[in-house]
């Protein structure tokens, strides 16, 4: 029974470490493509969920 409890605790620690590591490394598309010369224009914008952002008023596709 001790081995089972230790393995569950170890799995929780590994999962927590992976979660923290991915949060530090991974960038959203909004952050990744808005610096330097790779800027997106309004036609290519997406929100946090990856859905297309509608164009500003007065603009057409």
Secondary structure, 3 states (H helix, E strand, C coil): CHHHHHHHHHHHHHHHHHHHHHHHHCCCHHHHCCCCCCCCCHHHCECCCCCECCCCCCCCC
